Amino acid sequence: MQIIGRKQEINLLKMSIESGKPELIAVYGRRRVGKTYLVRQYFKDDFAFYSTGIYKGTKKEQLAFFNKQLNEKAKGAYPLANDWFSAFDQLKHLLMHSDKKTKVIFLDELPWMDTPRSRFLKAFETFWNSWGCSQPDVKLIVCGSATTWMTDKFLGGKGGLHGRITRNIPLAPFNLSETEQLLAKQGINWNRRQVLDCYMVFGGIPYYLSLLQKKLSVVQNVDALFFAQSAQLKNEYDFLFKSLFSQAETYKSVVALLAKKAMGLSRQEIIQSLKLQDNGGVSEILDNLCKCDFIRKYSAFGKTERDALFQLTDLFSLFYLKFVKGYHGQDANRWGNMLDTPTQNIWRGYAFEQVCLLHIPKIKKALGINGIQSDISSWHYRDEHQGGQIDMVIDRRDQTINLCEMKYSAGPYEITKAYDEKLIQRRELFRQQTKTRKSLHLTMITTHGLLSNKYSNDIQSEVTMEELFL
């Protein structure tokens, strides 16, 4: 089985098939994350029935494709249905006459089937509640990229499907280790810093990673996919948001704003900056962006839920907004020609911080504290005399706090006298302002570790890029 990672998800699918009872399984996640691939690979396309929604297709087009798939299984037995109630009656008839011991049905891109005034969801509910939920051999898997539709209408709806979904399988992007495995499967044998560089551009999105060519370097691949004349990902960002959200422009404006604010912004700051109306719609947008792994919600150290910040964590969006959006030049080697410029180096530093925040369990394991209860936050303070910020604070139950600095560099990172003084000053400012009595450990998370010198002795613990891959 050629599936990388996804062990927990595979186990859930296996349990569903072996449960001996009817199953309605929802697989969801952002576009290009590998939902369809997971289901089709696991079942080797051996379905009692399979169909998929058509992007922006009409009701008639959706029903026509559904009918085509029915007739491929039934050798042309079913006329074209006029509505979804009739179409699901035909599906019921097909399944009742199937000779498969376990009848696995896979409906892909379900939200696209739910066109306006089609009553699709009502027909689906009727099909499942009146027949499917009483058939122990029926396993119905639905999938959708429009995460908001999946979570609000399908999973969170108060209608006929409320409490009927037996298993939820959210699919997240790959981590560094899984990305490395996928690249190796494609014959790409880069060193780990090159894999990290690739991850900082494309994130852990399997589809984007599948476009990489083994004959090209990381830099050449970035140029080919974003800046060449017919670059495949040049327009991906806009399509991504259109396929996920009905108010795509508002969602994009929130993400673009957060791309400019490394520490993130509060809900109120977002409202003020974008001149949005302060209502439930803003909360819904932020919640949906969190569900789709574009942003994260977190609290600063010592702050309450009311003071929560929202920070952009989607690496693909960050890269696109920094370097692709608004670029109308004709330089097909733009990325290669920007190597080691201040703009690129600033981006690398921020992107590496986001990679670290996406691999917190790996960091805790490397520090030997994965079994210790801890809270992750950030901290910043500023008055007219002094200020400082710490991007990752690990507040541990064992009376210790790790103050983490994340630094990207091509070789071992050198702590200079000036930087050492800055670290000490920031630690003492943190102690003074938070009034904590816990031990404070200066912690460095770097690509290649620290260069050993007299200033590196002030660092209590280290984590390297290698440990993020484990």
Buried (B, 14 or more C-beta within 10 A) or exposed (E): EEEBBBEEBBEBBEEBBEEEEBBBBBBBBBBBBBBBBBBBBBBEEEBBBBBBBBEEBEBEEBBBBBBEBBBEBBEEEBEBBEBBBBBBBBBBBBBEEBEEEBBBBBBBBBBBBBBEEBBBBBBBBBBBEEBBBEBEBBBBBBBBBBBBBBBBBBBEBEEBBEEBBBBBBBBBBBBBBBBBEBBEEBEBEBEBBBBBBBBBBBBBBBBBBBBBEEEBBBBBBBBBBBBBEEBEBBEBBBEBBBBBBEBBEBBBBBBBBBBEBBEBBBBEBBBEBBEBEEEEEBEEBBBBBBBBBBBBBBBBBBBEEEEBBBBBBBBBBBBBBBBBBEEEEEEBBBBBEBEEEEEBEEBBBBBBBBBBBBBBEBBBBBBEBEEEEBEBBBBEBEEEEEEBBBBBBBBBEEEBBBBBBBBBBEEBBBBEEEBBEBBEEBBEBBBEBBEBEEEBBBBBBBBBBBBEEEBBEEBBBBBBBEBBBE
